[in-house]
Amino acid sequence: MQEAGIPRPLGKRAQSTRSGPAPTLPSDSILVDMGLQTALAGHTGGELAMNKFLSVGDIRIHRIVELEGPFLPALDIFPTLSAQLLDANRHWLAPKALSRDDWLVFCFQSYVVRTPHHTVLVDSCIGNDKVRPTRPEWNLKRDENFMRALAASGFSVGDVDFVMCTHLHVDHVGWNTRLQGGRWTPTFPKARYLISKSEFDYWTEQHAKTPLPHFADSVLPVMEAGQAELVHDDYALDDHVRLAPTPGHTPHHVAVCLGQDGDDAVMPGDVLHSPLQARYPELSPRFDVDKDASAKTRRSFLERYCDTRTLCCTAHFPSPSIGRVTRWDDGFRCDSVEP
């Protein structure tokens, strides 16, 4: 089993190959007023929220929210979660992170990061016009949420220099491409798409066994367009942006670490899906390829960033989604930092 990766200080540029009952959370916890949230039925978080950004060090971080709302039942997502443990944590989870009928509230979003050198988009959400029959709210979706949020943050698709994928699951690669003239073409025409070579190889093997629609419509087209760059799991783009191995959710999942002098911010992708996993790091969702490795990575990640200055920019926590990790008994929580 591969050891859980911990972000390390920036070294040389990596070589790449082209082509107990829980206490009540304080009021400034990661969970905020539901007025900032949106239903999966189709609205963005609103232009006011989207125009805001966070500055840390010499970088700016923008959230690009595509969808947000109740996603799946908590007991379905976490096979080892008992009804009793969920009940014991309901008072701080609900209603921001847990709906009235015990569905976990998820946000589906990208982050756009402006460094002194580049504009980087991390993970590209769900996408439009994609055939996703097992997710009715995603299937052949044709809303303007993502593009409207991108524009409200002051960016066009031509402004993005790099797209970085923490992993190649369907809800993290969707806007890699868009449908134009009946063909899937890269959404960001000038961008290099940075993808873990080992992650790409793993999903290439899976796709050969059983065709994966999202791999065919959202990953392979950027390869065919010559805009993809396959990199090592500890690749460094420059002195501000680097990857760190965080295996478990997928075999070669990576986190994106940001900042010149240490990690001013980190984007853990699907190391964490819900605030409940910060409180209980051993809770692994059924989506994880290796649940034991995922749990070890999650605890290691949270220990690494606990009580530090680093902003944790989560992929799926409810709005505002960004916070700093602090200790909570034998677990952790993410105290929110809002624009």
The 8 nearest C-alpha neighbors of each residue, nearest first, counted from 0:
[[1, 2, 292, 3, 289, 291, 246, 247],
 [0, 2, 3, 246, 292, 250, 4, 247],
 [3, 1, 4, 0, 292, 246, 296, 295],
 [4, 2, 296, 245, 246, 295, 1, 5],
 [3, 5, 244, 245, 2, 243, 6, 296],
 [4, 6, 7, 300, 243, 3, 244, 299],
 [7, 5, 243, 4, 8, 256, 244, 242],
 [6, 8, 5, 9, 243, 10, 261, 4],
 [9, 7, 10, 261, 6, 260, 262, 241],
 [8, 10, 7, 11, 238, 235, 241, 261],
 [11, 9, 8, 12, 235, 13, 7, 238],
 [12, 10, 13, 9, 235, 14, 234, 237],
 [11, 13, 235, 10, 14, 234, 236, 237],
 [14, 12, 234, 235, 11, 15, 231, 233],
 [13, 15, 12, 16, 230, 231, 234, 235],
 [16, 14, 230, 229, 17, 13, 231, 228],
 [17, 15, 229, 230, 228, 18, 14, 196],
 [16, 18, 228, 229, 15, 227, 230, 225],
 [17, 228, 227, 225, 222, 229, 16, 226],
 [20, 21, 87, 328, 84, 22, 329, 88],
 [21, 19, 87, 22, 88, 84, 86, 23],
 [20, 22, 88, 19, 23, 87, 91, 24],
 [23, 21, 24, 20, 91, 88, 90, 327],
 [24, 22, 91, 25, 21, 90, 88, 26],
 [23, 25, 91, 28, 22, 26, 27, 21],
 [26, 24, 27, 28, 23, 334, 22, 91],
 [25, 27, 28, 24, 31, 30, 29, 23],
 [28, 26, 25, 335, 334, 29, 30, 31],
 [27, 29, 334, 335, 30, 25, 26, 24],
 [28, 30, 335, 334, 333, 322, 31, 320],
 [31, 29, 28, 95, 317, 318, 96, 319],
 [32, 30, 33, 29, 318, 95, 319, 28],
 [31, 33, 34, 35, 30, 95, 36, 318],
 [32, 34, 36, 35, 31, 95, 37, 318],
 [33, 35, 32, 36, 37, 31, 44, 318],
 [36, 34, 33, 44, 32, 318, 37, 48],
 [37, 35, 33, 34, 44, 67, 318, 38],
 [38, 36, 67, 44, 42, 68, 43, 39],
 [37, 39, 68, 40, 67, 41, 42, 66],
 [38, 40, 68, 41, 67, 66, 37, 136],
 [41, 39, 38, 42, 136, 66, 37, 68],
 [40, 42, 39, 38, 66, 43, 142, 37],
 [43, 41, 37, 38, 144, 44, 40, 66],
 [44, 42, 45, 144, 65, 37, 66, 64],
 [43, 45, 36, 37, 35, 48, 64, 42],
 [46, 44, 43, 47, 48, 49, 35, 42],
 [45, 47, 49, 48, 50, 151, 148, 44],
 [48, 46, 50, 49, 45, 51, 44, 151],
 [49, 47, 46, 50, 45, 51, 44, 35],
 [48, 50, 46, 51, 47, 152, 148, 151],
 [51, 49, 152, 47, 151, 48, 46, 52],
 [52, 50, 49, 48, 338, 47, 61, 53],
 [51, 53, 61, 338, 60, 59, 50, 54],
 [52, 54, 60, 338, 59, 55, 61, 51],
 [55, 53, 59, 58, 60, 56, 52, 57],
 [56, 54, 58, 57, 263, 59, 53, 264],
 [55, 57, 58, 263, 54, 258, 259, 59],
 [58, 56, 55, 114, 115, 59, 54, 258],
 [57, 59, 114, 113, 55, 56, 54, 60],
 [60, 58, 54, 113, 53, 112, 55, 52],
 [59, 61, 112, 53, 52, 111, 54, 113],
 [62, 60, 52, 111, 110, 112, 63, 59],
 [63, 61, 110, 64, 109, 111, 49, 108],
 [62, 64, 109, 108, 148, 110, 149, 61],
 [65, 63, 108, 66, 62, 107, 43, 44],
 [64, 66, 145, 144, 108, 107, 43, 63],
 [67, 65, 107, 39, 64, 106, 43, 41],
 [68, 66, 106, 37, 39, 38, 105, 107],
 [67, 69, 38, 104, 39, 105, 37, 70],
 [70, 68, 104, 103, 102, 105, 98, 71],
 [69, 71, 104, 103, 105, 68, 102, 72],
 [70, 72, 102, 103, 73, 69, 76, 75],
 [73, 71, 102, 75, 74, 101, 103, 76],
 [72, 74, 76, 102, 75, 103, 101, 77],
 [75, 73, 77, 72, 76, 80, 78, 81],
 [74, 76, 72, 73, 77, 78, 71, 285],
 [75, 77, 73, 284, 74, 285, 78, 72],
 [76, 78, 284, 80, 74, 79, 75, 285],
 [79, 77, 80, 75, 74, 76, 285, 284],
 [80, 78, 77, 81, 282, 283, 74, 284],
 [81, 79, 77, 78, 74, 84, 82, 85],
 [82, 80, 83, 84, 79, 85, 74, 78],
 [81, 83, 85, 84, 86, 80, 74, 87],
 [84, 82, 86, 81, 85, 87, 80, 88],
 [85, 83, 87, 81, 86, 82, 88, 80],
 [84, 86, 82, 88, 83, 87, 89, 81],
 [87, 85, 83, 89, 84, 88, 82, 90],
 [88, 86, 84, 20, 85, 89, 83, 21],
 [89, 87, 85, 86, 90, 21, 91, 92],
 [88, 90, 92, 86, 91, 93, 87, 85],
 [91, 89, 88, 92, 93, 23, 87, 86],
 [90, 92, 89, 23, 93, 88, 24, 22],
 [91, 93, 89, 96, 97, 90, 94, 95],
 [94, 92, 97, 95, 89, 96, 91, 90],
 [93, 95, 97, 98, 96, 92, 99, 33],
 [94, 96, 93, 30, 97, 92, 33, 31],
 [95, 97, 104, 92, 93, 94, 103, 317],
 [98, 96, 93, 103, 94, 92, 104, 102],
 [97, 99, 101, 102, 94, 100, 93, 103],
 [98, 100, 101, 97, 94, 93, 102, 69],
 [99, 101, 98, 102, 72, 97, 103, 69],
 [102, 100, 98, 99, 97, 72, 73, 103],
 [101, 103, 72, 71, 98, 73, 69, 97],
 [104, 102, 97, 73, 69, 96, 70, 71],
 [103, 105, 69, 96, 68, 97, 70, 317],
 [106, 104, 315, 68, 67, 317, 316, 70],
 [105, 107, 67, 315, 317, 316, 66, 108],
 [108, 106, 66, 65, 315, 67, 124, 64],
 [109, 107, 64, 63, 65, 124, 106, 314],
 [110, 108, 63, 122, 123, 121, 124, 62],
 [109, 111, 62, 121, 61, 120, 63, 112],
 [110, 112, 120, 61, 119, 60, 121, 62],
 [113, 111, 60, 119, 59, 118, 120, 110],
 [112, 114, 118, 59, 58, 117, 119, 60],
 [113, 115, 58, 116, 117, 112, 118, 57],
 [116, 114, 117, 113, 57, 58, 239, 118],
 [115, 117, 114, 118, 113, 239, 237, 238],
 [118, 116, 114, 113, 160, 119, 115, 161],
 [117, 119, 113, 159, 160, 112, 114, 161],
 [118, 120, 161, 112, 111, 162, 160, 159],
 [119, 121, 111, 162, 110, 163, 161, 112],
 [120, 122, 163, 110, 109, 162, 164, 111],
 [123, 121, 171, 164, 109, 163, 124, 172],
 [122, 124, 172, 174, 171, 109, 173, 175],
 [123, 125, 171, 170, 173, 108, 172, 107],
 [126, 124, 173, 170, 174, 171, 172, 169],
 [125, 127, 173, 174, 124, 129, 128, 177],
 [126, 128, 140, 141, 129, 139, 177, 125],
 [127, 129, 139, 140, 141, 130, 126, 178],
 [128, 130, 139, 127, 131, 138, 126, 140],
 [129, 131, 138, 139, 132, 128, 212, 137],
 [130, 132, 138, 134, 133, 129, 137, 139],
 [133, 131, 134, 138, 135, 130, 137, 139],
 [132, 134, 131, 135, 138, 137, 136, 130],
 [135, 133, 137, 132, 136, 131, 138, 130],
 [136, 134, 138, 137, 132, 133, 131, 139],
 [135, 137, 134, 138, 40, 39, 140, 41],
 [138, 136, 140, 135, 134, 131, 139, 125],
 [137, 139, 131, 135, 130, 140, 132, 136],
 [140, 138, 128, 129, 130, 127, 137, 141],
 [139, 141, 127, 138, 137, 128, 142, 129],
 [142, 140, 127, 128, 139, 143, 126, 129],
 [141, 143, 144, 140, 127, 41, 145, 42],
 [144, 142, 146, 145, 147, 141, 148, 127],
 [145, 143, 147, 65, 43, 142, 146, 148],
 [144, 146, 65, 148, 147, 143, 149, 64],
 [145, 147, 149, 148, 143, 144, 150, 155],
 [146, 148, 150, 144, 149, 145, 143, 151],
 [149, 147, 151, 145, 150, 146, 63, 49],
 [148, 150, 146, 152, 147, 151, 154, 63],
 [149, 151, 153, 154, 147, 152, 148, 155],
 [152, 150, 148, 153, 50, 149, 46, 49],
 [153, 151, 50, 149, 150, 49, 154, 148],
 [152, 154, 150, 151, 149, 155, 50, 148],
 [155, 153, 150, 149, 152, 158, 156, 151],
 [154, 156, 157, 158, 150, 149, 153, 159],
 [155, 157, 187, 158, 159, 186, 154, 188],
 [156, 158, 155, 159, 187, 189, 188, 190],
 [159, 157, 155, 156, 154, 160, 118, 189],
 [158, 160, 118, 157, 190, 161, 156, 119],
 [161, 159, 190, 118, 119, 117, 189, 158],
 [162, 160, 190, 119, 191, 192, 159, 120],
 [161, 163, 192, 120, 119, 121, 193, 191],
 [164, 162, 121, 193, 192, 122, 120, 161],
 [163, 165, 122, 166, 194, 121, 193, 162],
 [164, 166, 253, 252, 268, 254, 122, 163],
 [167, 165, 252, 164, 168, 253, 198, 171],
 [166, 168, 172, 171, 169, 164, 165, 198],
 [169, 167, 171, 170, 166, 172, 213, 214],
 [168, 170, 213, 171, 172, 173, 167, 125],
 [171, 169, 125, 124, 168, 172, 173, 107],
 [170, 172, 124, 122, 123, 169, 168, 173],
 [173, 171, 123, 175, 169, 124, 174, 170],
 [174, 172, 126, 125, 124, 175, 123, 217],
 [175, 173, 126, 123, 176, 172, 124, 125],
 [174, 176, 172, 173, 217, 186, 185, 123],
 [177, 175, 185, 186, 174, 184, 217, 183],
 [178, 176, 183, 186, 184, 179, 185, 174],
 [177, 179, 183, 182, 181, 184, 180, 176],
 [180, 178, 182, 181, 177, 183, 184, 176],
 [179, 181, 182, 178, 183, 184, 177, 128],
 [180, 182, 179, 178, 183, 184, 177, 128],
 [183, 181, 179, 178, 180, 184, 177, 220],
 [182, 184, 178, 177, 176, 216, 220, 179],
 [183, 185, 176, 177, 182, 186, 220, 178],
 [186, 184, 176, 187, 221, 175, 188, 177],
 [187, 185, 176, 177, 175, 188, 184, 174],
 [186, 188, 156, 190, 185, 189, 157, 159],
 [187, 189, 190, 185, 186, 157, 156, 159],
 [190, 188, 187, 157, 160, 191, 159, 158],
 [191, 189, 160, 161, 187, 159, 188, 192],
 [190, 192, 161, 226, 227, 193, 162, 160],
 [193, 191, 227, 162, 161, 228, 226, 163],
 [192, 194, 163, 228, 229, 227, 162, 191],
 [195, 193, 229, 164, 230, 196, 228, 192],
 [196, 194, 230, 198, 197, 229, 232, 231],
 [195, 197, 229, 199, 230, 198, 200, 194],
 [196, 198, 200, 199, 195, 201, 251, 231],
 [199, 197, 251, 195, 201, 196, 200, 202],
 [198, 200, 196, 202, 197, 201, 203, 195],
 [201, 199, 203, 197, 198, 202, 196, 204],
 [202, 200, 198, 204, 203, 199, 197, 205],
 [203, 201, 205, 204, 199, 200, 206, 198],
 [202, 204, 200, 206, 201, 205, 199, 207],
 [205, 203, 207, 202, 201, 206, 200, 208],
 [204, 206, 202, 208, 207, 203, 209, 201],
 [205, 207, 210, 203, 209, 211, 208, 204],
 [206, 208, 204, 205, 209, 203, 210, 202],
 [209, 207, 205, 206, 204, 210, 203, 211],
 [208, 210, 206, 207, 205, 211, 204, 212],
 [211, 209, 206, 207, 212, 208, 205, 215],
 [210, 212, 206, 214, 213, 209, 215, 205],
 [213, 211, 215, 214, 216, 210, 130, 131],
 [212, 214, 216, 215, 217, 169, 211, 218],
 [215, 213, 218, 211, 212, 217, 216, 219],
 [214, 216, 212, 213, 219, 217, 218, 211],
 [217, 215, 213, 214, 212, 218, 183, 220],
 [216, 218, 176, 213, 214, 175, 173, 172],
 [219, 217, 214, 220, 221, 215, 216, 222],
 [218, 220, 222, 215, 221, 223, 214, 217],
 [221, 219, 223, 222, 218, 224, 183, 217],
 [222, 220, 224, 223, 219, 226, 185, 227],
 [223, 221, 219, 227, 225, 220, 224, 18],
 [222, 224, 220, 225, 221, 219, 226, 18],
 [225, 223, 221, 222, 226, 220, 185, 184],
 [224, 226, 222, 223, 18, 227, 221, 228],
 [227, 225, 191, 224, 221, 192, 222, 228],
 [228, 226, 192, 222, 18, 191, 221, 225],
 [227, 229, 17, 193, 18, 192, 16, 230],
 [230, 228, 196, 194, 16, 17, 195, 193],
 [231, 229, 15, 195, 196, 16, 194, 234],
 [230, 232, 234, 233, 195, 196, 15, 13],
 [231, 233, 244, 234, 195, 242, 243, 253],
 [234, 232, 242, 243, 231, 244, 235, 13],
 [233, 235, 13, 231, 242, 232, 241, 230],
 [236, 234, 241, 12, 237, 13, 240, 242],
 [235, 237, 240, 241, 234, 12, 238, 239],
 [238, 236, 239, 235, 240, 12, 241, 116],
 [237, 239, 259, 240, 9, 236, 235, 258],
 [240, 238, 258, 259, 257, 237, 241, 114],
 [241, 239, 257, 236, 237, 256, 235, 238],
 [242, 240, 235, 256, 236, 234, 255, 257],
 [241, 243, 255, 233, 234, 254, 256, 253],
 [242, 244, 233, 6, 254, 253, 4, 232],
 [245, 243, 253, 4, 232, 246, 233, 252],
 [244, 246, 4, 253, 252, 3, 296, 254],
 [247, 245, 252, 250, 251, 249, 3, 244],
 [248, 246, 293, 292, 289, 249, 250, 288],
 [247, 249, 287, 288, 293, 246, 289, 252],
 [248, 250, 247, 252, 288, 251, 246, 287],
 [251, 249, 246, 247, 252, 248, 198, 288],
 [252, 250, 198, 246, 249, 197, 253, 244],
 [251, 253, 246, 166, 249, 245, 165, 250],
 [254, 252, 244, 245, 165, 243, 242, 251],
 [253, 255, 267, 243, 266, 242, 165, 268],
 [254, 256, 242, 266, 265, 241, 243, 267],
 [257, 255, 265, 241, 240, 262, 242, 264],
 [258, 256, 240, 264, 239, 262, 263, 265],
 [259, 257, 239, 263, 262, 261, 260, 240],
 [258, 260, 239, 238, 261, 257, 262, 263],
 [261, 259, 258, 262, 263, 239, 8, 238],
 [262, 260, 258, 259, 263, 8, 257, 9],
 [261, 263, 258, 264, 257, 309, 256, 265],
 [262, 264, 309, 258, 257, 261, 310, 55],
 [265, 263, 310, 309, 257, 262, 311, 256],
 [264, 266, 256, 311, 255, 257, 312, 267],
 [265, 267, 312, 255, 254, 268, 313, 311],
 [268, 266, 254, 270, 313, 265, 269, 255],
 [269, 267, 314, 270, 165, 266, 254, 313],
 [270, 268, 271, 272, 267, 248, 314, 315],
 [269, 271, 267, 268, 297, 248, 272, 293],
 [272, 270, 269, 273, 276, 268, 297, 267],
 [271, 273, 315, 269, 316, 270, 314, 274],
 [272, 274, 275, 316, 276, 271, 315, 277],
 [275, 273, 277, 276, 316, 278, 332, 272],
 [274, 276, 278, 273, 277, 279, 92, 282],
 [277, 275, 279, 280, 278, 274, 273, 282],
 [276, 278, 331, 274, 332, 280, 279, 275],
 [277, 279, 330, 331, 275, 276, 332, 280],
 [280, 278, 276, 277, 281, 330, 282, 275],
 [281, 279, 276, 277, 282, 298, 297, 294],
 [280, 282, 294, 279, 283, 276, 298, 295],
 [283, 281, 280, 276, 279, 77, 284, 294],
 [282, 284, 290, 281, 294, 77, 293, 285],
 [285, 283, 77, 76, 286, 287, 282, 78],
 [284, 286, 287, 76, 77, 78, 283, 290],
 [285, 287, 284, 288, 248, 76, 283, 290],
 [288, 286, 248, 289, 290, 285, 284, 247],
 [287, 289, 249, 248, 247, 290, 286, 250],
 [290, 288, 247, 287, 292, 291, 293, 248],
 [289, 291, 293, 287, 292, 283, 294, 247],
 [292, 290, 294, 293, 289, 295, 247, 283],
 [293, 291, 247, 295, 289, 294, 290, 296],
 [292, 247, 294, 290, 296, 291, 295, 248],
 [293, 295, 281, 297, 291, 296, 292, 280],
 [296, 294, 292, 298, 297, 293, 299, 3],
 [295, 297, 3, 299, 293, 294, 298, 300],
 [298, 296, 300, 294, 299, 295, 270, 280],
 [297, 299, 301, 295, 300, 280, 296, 302],
 [300, 298, 296, 302, 297, 301, 303, 295],
 [299, 301, 297, 303, 298, 302, 296, 304],
 [300, 302, 298, 304, 303, 299, 305, 297],
 [303, 301, 299, 305, 300, 304, 298, 331],
 [302, 304, 300, 301, 305, 299, 5, 6],
 [303, 305, 301, 302, 307, 324, 306, 300],
 [306, 304, 324, 325, 302, 307, 301, 303],
 [305, 307, 325, 324, 304, 308, 326, 323],
 [308, 306, 309, 305, 304, 324, 323, 325],
 [307, 309, 310, 263, 306, 323, 304, 262],
 [310, 308, 263, 264, 307, 262, 311, 323],
 [309, 311, 264, 323, 322, 312, 265, 263],
 [310, 312, 265, 322, 321, 323, 264, 313],
 [313, 311, 321, 266, 265, 310, 320, 314],
 [314, 312, 320, 315, 316, 311, 266, 321],
 [313, 315, 268, 316, 108, 269, 107, 312],
 [314, 316, 106, 105, 272, 107, 313, 317],
 [317, 315, 320, 273, 105, 106, 313, 272],
 [318, 316, 106, 320, 105, 96, 319, 104],
 [319, 317, 320, 36, 31, 316, 35, 30],
 [318, 320, 321, 317, 337, 29, 31, 335],
 [321, 319, 318, 316, 317, 313, 312, 29],
 [322, 320, 312, 311, 319, 335, 336, 313],
 [321, 323, 335, 336, 334, 333, 311, 310],
 [322, 324, 310, 333, 334, 311, 309, 325],
 [323, 325, 333, 305, 332, 306, 304, 334],
 [326, 324, 305, 306, 332, 331, 333, 323],
 [325, 327, 331, 330, 328, 332, 305, 324],
 [326, 328, 331, 330, 329, 332, 325, 278],
 [327, 329, 330, 326, 331, 278, 19, 21],
 [330, 328, 327, 331, 326, 278, 279, 280],
 [331, 329, 278, 327, 328, 279, 326, 277],
 [332, 330, 326, 327, 278, 277, 325, 324],
 [331, 333, 277, 325, 324, 278, 327, 334],
 [332, 334, 324, 322, 323, 29, 335, 325],
 [335, 333, 28, 29, 322, 323, 27, 332],
 [336, 334, 322, 29, 28, 321, 27, 333],
 [335, 337, 322, 321, 334, 338, 323, 319],
 [336, 338, 335, 319, 321, 53, 322, 52],
 [337, 53, 52, 51, 336, 54, 48, 319]]
